[in-house]
Amino acid sequence: MQYRELGKSGIKASAVGLGAWAIGGWMWGGTEEKESVETIKAAMDAGINLIDTAPVYGFGLSEEIVGRALKGVRERAVLATKCGLVWDREEGEYHFTSDEKAIRGGSGDIKVFKYLSPVSIRSEIEMSLRRIGTDYIDLYQTHWQDATTPVEDTMNELLKLKQEGKIRAIGVSNAGVGHLESYLKTGQIDADQESYSMLDRKREKDNIPYCEKRGIAFLAYSPLARGLLTGKVTPDFVFNDGDHRRDNPLFSRGNRIRVRKMLDELSVFAEKYDASFAQLAVAWTFHQQGCTHALAGARRPGQAMENAKAGDMNFGGEDLAAINKIIDSC
Ligand SMILES: NC(=O)c1ccc[n+]([C@@H]2O[C@H](COP(=O)([O-])OP(=O)(O)OC[C@H]3O[C@@H](n4cnc5c(N)ncnc54)[C@H](OP(=O)(O)O)[C@@H]3O)[C@@H](O)[C@H]2O)c1
């Protein structure tokens, strides 16, 4: 496994991280808690130390599961969680309504708000620490940006948490370059977490070069395009009820066929590196200029172990160029 620094924080995090969104069940058609705990343990045993979660993933459940898995090994993990998406109060900027029913005993729609006021951050971190069962977070990230709170106020609160030792590094997510600039005016940020994969390369033009220039780690989320790049989503595969991929245009029949064609063309490289498509996609991600870490979601121990092995892969420059040519042409 390759380990890379999170910005200038001095924290060394595995190039392949484990994303714990699906483990929370919400938007993924539910979760198997025991298997989820085993998945996190398997990831750690395979060299992954970067574990990314958020309060909103399962409305607290993902953080609780991560906490259970880290019992006794907390200090070995680089624990990343987030703040700024709240569902227990209607404050800040309305984000969306989750139509998932019966989550944690709920009986109806849940309204989610983007809210990054100092008071809200303070209460959110206390809840996260309690759910995870720890007294510090390694990387604390603003999950989505809130237009109702000045960035300076948000950042000043995060800097206070850092001084108090509750967090070791500050990160942002779903942020434009303008947001990054505003944060940096007030203090140091060490990571930016954005969507990035073979199928979604928009950030190559803005956030990635911006972060690289300033020594900020770039954490790619959804590097497997939510499973599409693993090759397992056949044209007729039907996702479970409650799984957001069921109606997502990314998973349209036409797109599944298009991506399969791309994977078929890439199979020569999968064979050359003795890698699965999932490993090829994850390794490709953190080999791109300026992209330091790939956060791959997994729900089963075997998936986590497979993805971790991508952390040992080293592409030659010529192969990387040839792979990019195929991606560009599909
Ligand atoms: N900051 C944000 O707003 C944001 C947004 C999205 C994601 N994220 C972070 O990024 C992480 C990863 O993104 P993601 O979960 O959206 O998608 P992803 O990593 O692109 O895909 C994860 C899914 O791919 C499948 N998979 C994983 N490894 C596999 C393997 N080796 N073989 C076959 N299938 C495999 C699993 O699907 P099945 O469940 O079908 O098995 C898994 O749930 C999240 O968990 C979260 O931590 C952050």
The ligand as an ORCA input file, in Angstrom:
! r2SCAN-3c Opt
* xyz 0 1
  N     -18.311     14.011     -0.203
  C     -19.359     13.541     -0.839
  O     -20.344     14.246     -1.101
  C     -19.348     12.099     -1.260
  C     -20.254     11.630     -2.232
  C     -20.160     10.288     -2.617
  C     -19.204      9.457     -2.023
  N     -18.370      9.956     -1.059
  C     -17.345      9.102     -0.392
  O     -16.679      8.298     -1.353
  C     -16.868      6.923     -1.033
  C     -16.880      6.070     -2.284
  O     -17.864      6.507     -3.195
  P     -19.174      5.658     -3.510
  O     -19.470      4.768     -2.362
  O     -20.174      6.644     -3.978
  O     -18.864      4.802     -4.804
  P     -17.688      3.922     -5.385
  O     -16.567      3.827     -4.470
  O     -17.458      4.427     -6.752
  O     -18.448      2.506     -5.501
  C     -18.756      1.768     -4.356
  C     -19.575      0.547     -4.724
  O     -18.935     -0.219     -5.726
  C     -19.102     -1.625     -5.482
  N     -17.768     -2.207     -5.282
  C     -16.758     -1.714     -4.535
  N     -15.673     -2.486     -4.647
  C     -16.004     -3.489     -5.475
  C     -15.295     -4.594     -5.984
  N     -14.016     -4.795     -5.685
  N     -15.949     -5.451     -6.817
  C     -17.230     -5.244     -7.163
  N     -17.958     -4.199     -6.706
  C     -17.344     -3.328     -5.874
  C     -19.959     -1.755     -4.265
  O     -21.281     -1.835     -4.755
  P     -22.337     -2.886     -4.183
  O     -22.814     -2.205     -2.979
  O     -23.333     -2.986     -5.270
  O     -21.634     -4.158     -3.899
  C     -19.726     -0.420     -3.565
  O     -20.802     -0.070     -2.725
  C     -18.185      6.919     -0.233
  O     -18.347      5.730      0.507
  C     -17.979      8.152      0.613
  O     -17.094      7.892      1.672
  C     -18.426     11.252     -0.695
*
